[in-house]
């Protein structure tokens, strides 16, 4: 019987060997067609018009924060709602505070104009 520590070390070593081996086989057997388009930063078929390091408009960040607001809300509210009858008033108060904080984030997004697509 092998010890648990030895088993973990063995499986980690085997996983590393397999990963490196697959990368090596891919590099050796994979197609090698070096074209100008393949060496571009974005292979979309269109020539690069502007600097690729141009900063993003703040609108994209606001949309990302909006997504996180609703994603986190669903990730916490759905499991909470499934056990609603078994939890006490403290949990209801905690969820109320959580929803109020999410609503404040939503109001902030609205005030910044995140929902206006010009």
N, CA, C and O atoms as a MOPAC input file, in Angstrom:
PM7 MOZYME 1SCF
protein

 N      0.84600 1    -1.18400 1     0.00000 1
 C      0.00000 1     0.00000 1     0.00000 1
 C      0.88300 1     1.23700 1     0.00000 1
 O      1.78500 1     1.35500 1     0.83000 1
 N      0.63500 1     2.15700 1    -0.91900 1
 C      1.45700 1     3.36500 1    -0.95700 1
 C      0.83300 1     4.45800 1    -0.10700 1
 O     -0.38000 1     4.51000 1     0.09400 1
 N      1.71700 1     5.33900 1     0.39000 1
 C      1.23500 1     6.41700 1     1.24700 1
 C      0.50400 1     7.46900 1     0.40700 1
 O      0.77800 1     7.60300 1    -0.78500 1
 N     -0.42100 1     8.21600 1     1.01600 1
 C     -1.15600 1     9.24100 1     0.26300 1
 C     -0.24900 1    10.32600 1    -0.30700 1
 O     -0.50100 1    10.81700 1    -1.40700 1
 N      0.79800 1    10.70700 1     0.41400 1
 C      1.70400 1    11.73400 1    -0.08600 1
 C      2.44300 1    11.23800 1    -1.32300 1
 O      2.62000 1    11.98300 1    -2.28700 1
 N      2.87800 1     9.97300 1    -1.29200 1
 C      3.57200 1     9.41700 1    -2.45300 1
 C      2.63600 1     9.32600 1    -3.65300 1
 O      3.05300 1     9.57200 1    -4.78500 1
 N      1.38700 1     8.97600 1    -3.41600 1
 C      0.41600 1     8.89300 1    -4.51200 1
 C      0.19800 1    10.26400 1    -5.15000 1
 O      0.11600 1    10.37000 1    -6.37400 1
 N      0.10400 1    11.30000 1    -4.34300 1
 C     -0.09100 1    12.65600 1    -4.87600 1
 C      1.11700 1    13.07900 1    -5.69100 1
 O      0.97200 1    13.63300 1    -6.78100 1
 N      2.30200 1    12.82200 1    -5.16900 1
 C      3.53200 1    13.16700 1    -5.89500 1
 C      3.61700 1    12.39100 1    -7.20000 1
 O      3.98300 1    12.95000 1    -8.23400 1
 N      3.28000 1    11.10300 1    -7.15900 1
 C      3.33300 1    10.26800 1    -8.36200 1
 C      2.35100 1    10.76100 1    -9.42000 1
 O      2.71500 1    10.88800 1   -10.58900 1
 N      1.12400 1    11.03600 1    -9.02700 1
 C      0.12000 1    11.49900 1    -9.99200 1
 C      0.46400 1    12.88500 1   -10.54000 1
 O      0.21800 1    13.16300 1   -11.71300 1
 N      1.02800 1    13.75300 1    -9.70400 1
 C      1.46400 1    15.05900 1   -10.19400 1
 C      2.58100 1    14.90900 1   -11.21300 1
 O      2.57100 1    15.56900 1   -12.25100 1
 N      3.53600 1    14.04700 1   -10.92100 1
 C      4.63500 1    13.79900 1   -11.84400 1
 C      4.12200 1    13.22600 1   -13.15900 1
 O      4.54500 1    13.65600 1   -14.23200 1
 N      3.20300 1    12.24600 1   -13.07900 1
 C      2.63900 1    11.66500 1   -14.30200 1
 C      1.85300 1    12.70100 1   -15.10800 1
 O      1.92500 1    12.70900 1   -16.33700 1
 N      1.10900 1    13.57000 1   -14.43100 1
 C      0.35300 1    14.60400 1   -15.13800 1
 C      1.29000 1    15.57000 1   -15.84700 1
 O      1.01800 1    15.97700 1   -16.97700 1
 N      2.38300 1    15.94200 1   -15.20200 1
 C      3.35800 1    16.83300 1   -15.83600 1
 C      4.02700 1    16.16400 1   -17.03300 1
 O      4.21700 1    16.79800 1   -18.07000 1
 N      4.38200 1    14.89500 1   -16.89800 1
 C      5.00200 1    14.16000 1   -18.00000 1
 C      4.03800 1    14.07500 1   -19.19100 1
 O      4.44800 1    14.28000 1   -20.33400 1
 N      2.78300 1    13.77900 1   -18.93000 1
 C      1.79100 1    13.67300 1   -20.01300 1
 C      1.58500 1    15.03200 1   -20.66900 1
 O      1.52300 1    15.11600 1   -21.89600 1
 N      1.47600 1    16.10800 1   -19.86900 1
 C      1.26000 1    17.44500 1   -20.43300 1
 C      2.43800 1    17.87700 1   -21.29500 1
 O      2.24400 1    18.36900 1   -22.40600 1
 N      3.64900 1    17.69900 1   -20.79800 1
 C      4.83500 1    18.07600 1   -21.57600 1
 C      4.95300 1    17.21200 1   -22.81600 1
 O      5.30900 1    17.70500 1   -23.88700 1
 N      4.65600 1    15.92100 1   -22.68200 1
 C      4.71600 1    15.02700 1   -23.84000 1
 C      3.72000 1    15.41700 1   -24.92300 1
 O      4.06100 1    15.41900 1   -26.10500 1
 N      2.49200 1    15.74600 1   -24.53300 1
 C      1.49500 1    16.15300 1   -25.52400 1
 C      1.87300 1    17.46600 1   -26.20100 1
 O      1.66100 1    17.62600 1   -27.40300 1
 N      2.42900 1    18.40100 1   -25.44400 1
 C      2.88300 1    19.65600 1   -26.05200 1
 C      4.03200 1    19.41000 1   -27.03500 1
 O      4.08900 1    20.02900 1   -28.09800 1
 N      4.94600 1    18.50500 1   -26.67400 1
 C      6.07100 1    18.20100 1   -27.55100 1
 C      5.60000 1    17.52000 1   -28.83100 1
 O      6.06500 1    17.85800 1   -29.91900 1
 N      4.68000 1    16.56200 1   -28.70800 1
 C      4.15000 1    15.87600 1   -29.89100 1
 C      3.40400 1    16.86000 1   -30.77800 1
 O      3.52000 1    16.79300 1   -32.00200 1
 N      2.64900 1    17.76400 1   -30.19200 1
 C      1.92900 1    18.76800 1   -30.96700 1
 C      2.89100 1    19.68700 1   -31.70700 1
 O      2.65900 1    20.03000 1   -32.86700 1
 N      3.97500 1    20.08800 1   -31.03600 1
 C      4.94600 1    20.96900 1   -31.68200 1
 C      5.68100 1    20.25600 1   -32.81700 1
 O      6.00900 1    20.87000 1   -33.83200 1
 N      5.93400 1    18.97500 1   -32.64400 1
 C      6.66400 1    18.22700 1   -33.67200 1
 C      5.78600 1    17.84400 1   -34.85800 1
 O      6.22300 1    17.93100 1   -36.00500 1
 N      4.55100 1    17.42000 1   -34.58900 1
 C      3.69800 1    16.90200 1   -35.65300 1
 C      2.69700 1    17.91000 1   -36.20600 1
 O      2.07100 1    17.65600 1   -37.23500 1
 N      2.54100 1    19.04500 1   -35.54000 1
 C      1.55900 1    20.03100 1   -35.97600 1
 C      1.98000 1    20.74100 1   -37.24700 1
 O      3.16200 1    20.75100 1   -37.59000 1
 N      1.01700 1    21.34200 1   -37.96000 1
 C      1.35000 1    22.05400 1   -39.19300 1
 C      2.14400 1    23.33100 1   -38.88500 1
 O      1.90200 1    24.02300 1   -37.89600 1
 N      3.09200 1    23.60700 1   -39.77100 1
 C      3.93900 1    24.79900 1   -39.61400 1
 C      3.82400 1    25.64200 1   -40.86900 1
 O      4.62500 1    25.50100 1   -41.79300 1
 N      2.84100 1    26.50900 1   -40.90400 1
 C      2.67100 1    27.41400 1   -42.03700 1
 C      2.81600 1    28.83400 1   -41.51400 1
 O      1.89300 1    29.38800 1   -40.91700 1
 N      3.96800 1    29.40400 1   -41.74400 1
 C      4.21400 1    30.76700 1   -41.28700 1
 C      3.86700 1    31.73300 1   -42.40900 1
 O      4.57000 1    31.81900 1   -43.41600 1
 N      2.77600 1    32.45400 1   -42.21800 1
 C      2.38100 1    33.48400 1   -43.17400 1
 C      2.31900 1    34.80700 1   -42.44900 1
 O      2.32400 1    34.86200 1   -41.22000 1
 N      2.26100 1    35.86200 1   -43.21800 1
 C      2.20100 1    37.19800 1   -42.61600 1
 C      0.96800 1    37.34800 1   -41.73100 1
 O      1.03600 1    37.93600 1   -40.65200 1
 N     -0.15400 1    36.81400 1   -42.19400 1
 C     -1.38400 1    36.90400 1   -41.41900 1
 C     -1.31100 1    36.14400 1   -40.10700 1
 O     -1.90800 1    36.55800 1   -39.11300 1
 N     -0.58400 1    35.03300 1   -40.09600 1
 C     -0.45200 1    34.25200 1   -38.87400 1
 C      0.39000 1    34.96400 1   -37.82100 1
 O      0.23600 1    34.71300 1   -36.62500 1
 N      1.27100 1    35.84400 1   -38.25900 1
 C      2.14900 1    36.53500 1   -37.33200 1
 C      1.55200 1    37.83300 1   -36.81000 1
 O      2.15700 1    38.49200 1   -35.96500 1
 N      0.36800 1    38.21300 1   -37.30100 1
 C     -0.31100 1    39.41200 1   -36.82200 1
 C     -0.84900 1    39.15900 1   -35.41200 1
 O     -1.09600 1    38.00900 1   -35.04600 1
 N     -1.03300 1    40.21200 1   -34.62000 1
 C     -1.56600 1    40.01300 1   -33.27100 1
 C     -2.97300 1    39.42500 1   -33.26100 1
 O     -3.30500 1    38.62900 1   -32.38300 1
 N     -3.81000 1    39.81200 1   -34.23900 1
 C     -5.17100 1    39.29800 1   -34.31500 1
 C     -5.36200 1    38.71300 1   -35.70200 1
 O     -5.21400 1    39.41400 1   -36.70300 1
 N     -5.68500 1    37.45100 1   -35.76300 1
 C     -5.84600 1    36.77500 1   -37.04500 1
 C     -7.32100 1    36.80900 1   -37.44400 1
 O     -8.01800 1    35.79900 1   -37.34800 1
 N     -7.79100 1    37.97000 1   -37.89100 1
 C     -9.19300 1    38.10900 1   -38.24800 1
 C     -9.38200 1    38.29700 1   -39.74500 1
 O    -10.51900 1    38.34200 1   -40.21500 1
 N     -8.31500 1    38.40700 1   -40.49400 1
 C     -8.42700 1    38.57100 1   -41.93600 1
 C     -8.45000 1    40.00500 1   -42.38800 1
 O     -8.44800 1    40.27000 1   -43.59000 1
 N     -8.47200 1    40.94100 1   -41.46100 1
 C     -8.48900 1    42.35400 1   -41.82300 1
 C     -7.17800 1    42.98900 1   -41.38000 1
 O     -6.62100 1    42.60500 1   -40.35200 1
 N     -6.68200 1    43.95100 1   -42.14200 1
 C     -5.43400 1    44.61000 1   -41.72800 1
 C     -5.64400 1    45.45600 1   -40.47500 1
 O     -6.74200 1    45.95500 1   -40.22500 1
 N     -4.59100 1    45.60800 1   -39.70200 1
 C     -4.65600 1    46.40400 1   -38.48600 1
 C     -4.72000 1    47.87700 1   -38.87400 1
 O     -3.86600 1    48.36300 1   -39.61600 1
 N     -5.71800 1    48.58100 1   -38.37900 1
 C     -5.93500 1    49.97500 1   -38.73000 1
 C     -5.33500 1    50.90600 1   -37.68700 1
 O     -4.73800 1    51.92800 1   -38.02500 1
 N     -5.49700 1    50.54800 1   -36.41500 1
 C     -5.10000 1    51.44400 1   -35.33400 1
 C     -4.15800 1    50.70600 1   -34.39100 1
 O     -3.86700 1    49.52500 1   -34.58400 1
 N     -3.69400 1    51.40200 1   -33.38800 1
 C     -2.80900 1    50.81000 1   -32.39800 1
 C     -3.57500 1    49.77800 1   -31.57600 1
 O     -4.68200 1    50.05200 1   -31.11100 1
 N     -2.99300 1    48.59500 1   -31.39400 1
 C     -3.67500 1    47.54500 1   -30.64800 1
 C     -3.64100 1    47.79700 1   -29.15100 1
 O     -4.38200 1    47.15600 1   -28.40600 1
 N     -2.81400 1    48.70000 1   -28.69800 1
 C     -2.72400 1    48.99900 1   -27.27300 1
 C     -3.54900 1    50.23000 1   -26.88800 1
 O     -3.30900 1    50.85200 1   -25.85300 1
 N     -4.50200 1    50.56200 1   -27.71600 1
 C     -5.38400 1    51.69500 1   -27.45700 1
 C     -6.26200 1    51.37600 1   -26.24500 1
 O     -6.80300 1    50.27300 1   -26.16400 1
 N     -6.41900 1    52.30100 1   -25.30900 1
 C     -7.22800 1    52.00500 1   -24.11900 1
 C     -8.71000 1    51.84900 1   -24.47700 1
 O     -9.21300 1    52.47400 1   -25.41100 1
 N     -9.37900 1    51.01000 1   -23.71600 1
 C    -10.80300 1    50.77700 1   -23.91900 1
 C    -11.60600 1    51.94100 1   -23.36900 1
 O    -11.16900 1    52.64400 1   -22.45800 1
 N    -12.77100 1    52.12900 1   -23.93000 1
 C    -13.69500 1    53.13800 1   -23.43200 1
 C    -14.24900 1    52.65400 1   -22.09600 1
 O    -14.42000 1    51.45200 1   -21.89700 1
 N    -14.52700 1    53.56300 1   -21.19600 1
 C    -15.00800 1    53.21000 1   -19.86100 1
 C    -16.35400 1    52.48500 1   -19.92500 1
 O    -16.72200 1    51.79900 1   -18.97200 1
 N    -17.08400 1    52.62000 1   -21.01100 1
 C    -18.38000 1    51.94300 1   -21.18400 1
 C    -18.22600 1    50.42300 1   -21.06200 1
 O    -19.09400 1    49.75800 1   -20.49600 1
 N    -17.13400 1    49.87500 1   -21.58500 1
 C    -16.93200 1    48.42800 1   -21.52200 1
 C    -16.74500 1    47.96700 1   -20.08000 1
 O    -17.23200 1    46.90300 1   -19.69900 1
 N    -16.04600 1    48.75800 1   -19.28600 1
 C    -15.86100 1    48.40000 1   -17.89100 1
 C    -17.17500 1    48.47700 1   -17.12000 1
 O    -17.43500 1    47.64800 1   -16.24900 1
 N    -17.98800 1    49.45300 1   -17.43200 1
 C    -19.28500 1    49.56400 1   -16.76600 1
 C    -20.18800 1    48.38600 1   -17.12200 1
 O    -20.93000 1    47.89100 1   -16.27400 1
 N    -20.12500 1    47.94000 1   -18.36700 1
 C    -20.90500 1    46.76800 1   -18.76300 1
 C    -20.40100 1    45.53100 1   -18.02200 1
 O    -21.19800 1    44.69200 1   -17.60300 1
 N    -19.08900 1    45.41700 1   -17.85900 1
 C    -18.52700 1    44.28000 1   -17.12800 1
 C    -18.97400 1    44.29700 1   -15.67000 1
 O    -19.30400 1    43.25000 1   -15.11400 1
 N    -18.98800 1    45.46600 1   -15.04900 1
 C    -19.44000 1    45.56500 1   -13.66500 1
 C    -20.92100 1    45.23300 1   -13.56600 1
 O    -21.34500 1    44.59800 1   -12.60000 1
 N    -21.70400 1    45.64700 1   -14.53500 1
 C    -23.12600 1    45.31000 1   -14.54500 1
 C    -23.31700 1    43.80300 1   -14.63400 1
 O    -24.14800 1    43.23500 1   -13.92600 1
 N    -22.55200 1    43.16300 1   -15.49800 1
 C    -22.64300 1    41.70700 1   -15.60100 1
 C    -22.29300 1    41.05900 1   -14.26900 1
 O    -22.97700 1    40.13500 1   -13.83000 1
 N    -21.22800 1    41.54000 1   -13.62100 1
 C    -20.84500 1    40.96000 1   -12.33900 1
 C    -21.92200 1    41.16800 1   -11.28200 1
 O    -22.17100 1    40.28300 1   -10.46400 1
 N    -22.56000 1    42.33200 1   -11.29600 1
 C    -23.63700 1    42.57900 1   -10.33800 1
 C    -24.73800 1    41.53900 1   -10.47400 1
 O    -25.16000 1    40.93900 1    -9.48600 1
 N    -25.19900 1    41.32800 1   -11.69700 1
 C    -26.30600 1    40.39500 1   -11.88700 1
 C    -25.85500 1    38.95000 1   -11.75100 1
 O    -26.63600 1    38.10900 1   -11.30500 1
 N    -24.63600 1    38.63900 1   -12.11700 1
 C    -24.12200 1    37.28700 1   -11.99200 1
 C    -23.98900 1    36.90200 1   -10.52300 1
 O    -24.39000 1    35.80800 1   -10.12400 1
 N    -23.42700 1    37.79900 1    -9.72300 1
 C    -23.27800 1    37.52100 1    -8.29200 1
 C    -24.63700 1    37.43700 1    -7.62500 1
 O    -24.86000 1    36.60900 1    -6.74200 1
 N    -25.53400 1    38.29500 1    -8.05200 1
 C    -26.87900 1    38.27200 1    -7.47300 1
 C    -27.53100 1    36.91700 1    -7.69600 1
 O    -28.07700 1    36.33200 1    -6.76000 1
 N    -27.48300 1    36.41600 1    -8.90800 1
 C    -28.08900 1    35.12000 1    -9.18500 1
 C    -27.36500 1    33.98000 1    -8.47700 1
 O    -28.00200 1    33.03400 1    -8.01500 1
 N    -26.04500 1    34.06200 1    -8.38900 1
 C    -25.28000 1    33.00000 1    -7.74900 1
 C    -25.60300 1    32.88200 1    -6.26300 1
 O    -25.47700 1    31.79700 1    -5.69400 1
 N    -26.01300 1    33.96700 1    -5.62900 1
 C    -26.34300 1    33.91500 1    -4.20400 1
 C    -27.83400 1    33.80800 1    -3.93400 1
 O    -28.23800 1    33.15000 1    -2.97500 1
 N    -28.65900 1    34.43800 1    -4.75500 1
 C    -30.08800 1    34.46800 1    -4.45200 1
 C    -30.77900 1    33.14500 1    -4.78500 1
 O    -31.67300 1    32.72900 1    -4.04800 1
 N    -30.40100 1    32.48700 1    -5.84500 1
 C    -31.08600 1    31.23600 1    -6.20800 1
 C    -30.89500 1    30.15100 1    -5.15400 1
 O    -31.89000 1    29.54900 1    -4.74700 1
 N    -29.66800 1    29.85800 1    -4.68000 1
 C    -29.56000 1    28.85700 1    -3.60500 1
 C    -30.23300 1    29.32200 1    -2.31400 1
 O    -30.80800 1    28.51400 1    -1.58400 1
 N    -30.16300 1    30.61300 1    -2.03600 1
 C    -30.79700 1    31.14500 1    -0.83400 1
 C    -32.31200 1    30.96100 1    -0.91000 1
 O    -32.94900 1    30.60700 1     0.08200 1
 N    -32.87500 1    31.19900 1    -2.07100 1
 C    -34.32300 1    31.06900 1    -2.22300 1
 C    -34.77000 1    29.61600 1    -2.11800 1
 O    -35.90500 1    29.34700 1    -1.72500 1
 N    -33.88800 1    28.67300 1    -2.46500 1
 C    -34.28100 1    27.26500 1    -2.39200 1
 C    -34.37700 1    26.77100 1    -0.95400 1
 O    -35.06700 1    25.78400 1    -0.69900 1
 N    -33.70700 1    27.42500 1    -0.00200 1
 C    -33.78100 1    27.02000 1     1.40200 1
 C    -34.44700 1    28.10900 1     2.24500 1
 O    -34.20800 1    28.19200 1     3.44900 1
 N    -35.26100 1    28.92400 1     1.63300 1
 C    -35.85500 1    30.07700 1     2.30000 1
 C    -36.67600 1    29.68500 1     3.52300 1
 O    -36.63100 1    30.39000 1     4.53000 1
 N    -37.42100 1    28.58800 1     3.47200 1
 C    -38.29100 1    28.20000 1     4.58900 1
 C    -37.50700 1    27.67400 1     5.79200 1
 O    -38.03000 1    27.65300 1     6.90600 1
 N    -36.25500 1    27.24700 1     5.57800 1
 C    -35.47500 1    26.66500 1     6.67600 1
 C    -34.53800 1    27.65800 1     7.35500 1
 O    -33.94000 1    27.32800 1     8.37900 1
 N    -34.39600 1    28.85000 1     6.81700 1
 C    -33.45400 1    29.80400 1     7.41000 1
 C    -34.19200 1    30.77300 1     8.31100 1
 O    -35.40900 1    30.93200 1     8.21400 1
 N    -33.44600 1    31.41200 1     9.17800 1
 C    -34.05400 1    32.31100 1    10.14600 1
 C    -34.11200 1    33.74100 1     9.67000 1
 O    -33.73100 1    34.05400 1     8.54100 1
 N    -34.59700 1    34.61500 1    10.54900 1
 C    -34.71700 1    36.02900 1    10.19100 1
 C    -33.36300 1    36.70800 1     9.99000 1
 O    -33.27800 1    37.70800 1     9.27700 1
 N    -32.30000 1    36.17800 1    10.61000 1
 C    -30.97800 1    36.77000 1    10.40200 1
 C    -30.54400 1    36.62900 1     8.94900 1
 O    -29.95500 1    37.54700 1     8.37800 1
 N    -30.83600 1    35.47700 1     8.35600 1
 C    -30.47700 1    35.25400 1     6.95500 1
 C    -31.29600 1    36.14900 1     6.03000 1
 O    -30.78700 1    36.62700 1     5.01600 1
 N    -32.55200 1    36.37500 1     6.37200 1
 C    -33.39100 1    37.26700 1     5.56700 1
 C    -32.83700 1    38.68900 1     5.63200 1
 O    -32.79100 1    39.38600 1     4.61800 1
 N    -32.41700 1    39.12000 1     6.82100 1
 C    -31.82700 1    40.44500 1     6.97400 1
 C    -30.51700 1    40.55600 1     6.18400 1
 O    -30.26300 1    41.56900 1     5.53300 1
 N    -29.69000 1    39.50700 1     6.24700 1
 C    -28.42100 1    39.52200 1     5.50300 1
 C    -28.68000 1    39.59800 1     3.99900 1
 O    -27.99200 1    40.33300 1     3.29000 1
 N    -29.65600 1    38.85300 1     3.51100 1
 C    -29.95900 1    38.89900 1     2.08100 1
 C    -30.55400 1    40.25200 1     1.70600 1
 O    -30.31100 1    40.75200 1     0.60800 1
 N    -31.32600 1    40.84400 1     2.60000 1
 C    -31.84900 1    42.18100 1     2.33600 1
 C    -30.74000 1    43.20900 1     2.19900 1
 O    -30.78000 1    44.05600 1     1.30700 1
 N    -29.74400 1    43.13600 1     3.08300 1
 C    -28.59300 1    44.04000 1     2.98300 1
 C    -27.84800 1    43.79800 1     1.67600 1
 O    -27.41900 1    44.74200 1     1.01300 1
 N    -27.69800 1    42.52500 1     1.31200 1
 C    -27.01100 1    42.17500 1     0.06900 1
 C    -27.74000 1    42.75500 1    -1.14600 1
 O    -27.11000 1    43.31100 1    -2.04500 1
 N    -29.04500 1    42.62500 1    -1.16700 1
 C    -29.82600 1    43.13500 1    -2.29800 1
 C    -29.77600 1    44.66400 1    -2.33500 1
 O    -29.73200 1    45.25300 1    -3.41500 1
 N    -29.78200 1    45.30600 1    -1.17400 1
 C    -29.67600 1    46.77400 1    -1.14000 1
 C    -28.32200 1    47.21700 1    -1.69700 1
 O    -28.25600 1    48.18800 1    -2.45200 1
 N    -27.24600 1    46.52300 1    -1.33700 1
 C    -25.92800 1    46.86900 1    -1.88600 1
 C    -25.88800 1    46.67000 1    -3.39900 1
 O    -25.30100 1    47.48000 1    -4.11600 1
 N    -26.50300 1    45.60400 1    -3.88300 1
 C    -26.57100 1    45.40100 1    -5.32500 1
 C    -27.38900 1    46.49800 1    -6.00000 1
 O    -27.04300 1    46.96100 1    -7.08700 1
 N    -28.46300 1    46.90300 1    -5.35600 1
 C    -29.27900 1    47.97800 1    -5.91700 1
 C    -28.49900 1    49.29000 1    -5.96100 1
 O    -28.63800 1    50.06000 1    -6.91100 1
 N    -27.68200 1    49.54800 1    -4.94200 1
 C    -26.84500 1    50.75000 1    -4.96600 1
 C    -25.83900 1    50.69100 1    -6.11300 1
 O    -25.58300 1    51.70600 1    -6.76200 1
 N    -25.27200 1    49.52300 1    -6.36700 1
 C    -24.37700 1    49.37000 1    -7.51100 1
 C    -25.09600 1    49.60400 1    -8.82100 1
 O    -24.55100 1    50.21900 1    -9.73600 1
 N    -26.31900 1    49.11400 1    -8.91200 1
 C    -27.11600 1    49.30800 1   -10.11800 1
 C    -27.46800 1    50.78300 1   -10.32000 1
 O    -27.44100 1    51.28400 1   -11.44400 1
 N    -27.79100 1    51.46300 1    -9.24500 1
 C    -28.08600 1    52.89800 1    -9.33700 1
 C    -26.84400 1    53.66900 1    -9.76900 1
 O    -26.94100 1    54.60900 1   -10.55900 1
 N    -25.68400 1    53.27900 1    -9.25900 1
 C    -24.43500 1    53.91500 1    -9.66600 1
 C    -24.18600 1    53.72600 1   -11.15700 1
 O    -23.80400 1    54.66300 1   -11.85800 1
 N    -24.40600 1    52.50400 1   -11.63200 1
 C    -24.23000 1    52.22300 1   -13.06400 1
 C    -25.19100 1    53.06800 1   -13.90100 1
 O    -24.80900 1    53.61400 1   -14.93600 1
 N    -26.41300 1    53.16600 1   -13.45500 1
 C    -27.41900 1    53.94300 1   -14.17800 1
 C    -27.01500 1    55.41700 1   -14.22700 1
 O    -27.15000 1    56.07700 1   -15.25700 1
 N    -26.51000 1    55.92600 1   -13.08100 1
 C    -26.09600 1    57.33300 1   -13.02400 1
 C    -24.90100 1    57.61400 1   -13.92900 1
 O    -24.78300 1    58.71300 1   -14.47000 1
 N    -24.00700 1    56.62800 1   -14.10200 1
 C    -22.85100 1    56.79300 1   -14.96200 1
 C    -23.20000 1    56.62600 1   -16.44500 1
 O    -22.35400 1    56.87200 1   -17.30500 1
 N    -24.42100 1    56.21600 1   -16.75300 1
 C    -24.84900 1    56.08800 1   -18.14000 1
 C    -24.45300 1    54.78200 1   -18.79800 1
 O    -24.25000 1    54.72300 1   -20.01100 1
 N    -24.34500 1    53.74800 1   -18.00500 1
 C    -23.93100 1    52.45100 1   -18.54700 1
 C    -24.99500 1    51.83600 1   -19.44100 1
 O    -24.67400 1    50.99900 1   -20.28400 1
 N    -26.22500 1    52.22000 1   -19.28400 1
 C    -27.31100 1    51.62800 1   -20.04900 1
 C    -27.69200 1    52.43200 1   -21.27100 1
 O    -28.65500 1    52.09500 1   -21.96000 1
 N    -26.95400 1    53.48900 1   -21.54900 1
 C    -27.21700 1    54.31300 1   -22.72900 1
 C    -26.19700 1    53.98400 1   -23.80500 1
 O    -25.00400 1    54.23100 1   -23.62900 1
 N    -26.65400 1    53.43400 1   -24.90200 1
 C    -25.75700 1    53.03900 1   -25.98600 1
 C    -25.82100 1    54.08700 1   -27.09400 1
 O    -26.74500 1    54.10000 1   -27.90700 1
 N    -24.83600 1    54.94900 1   -27.10600 1
 C    -24.81300 1    56.02600 1   -28.11700 1
 C    -24.14900 1    55.55500 1   -29.37500 1
 O    -24.03500 1    56.31700 1   -30.33500 1

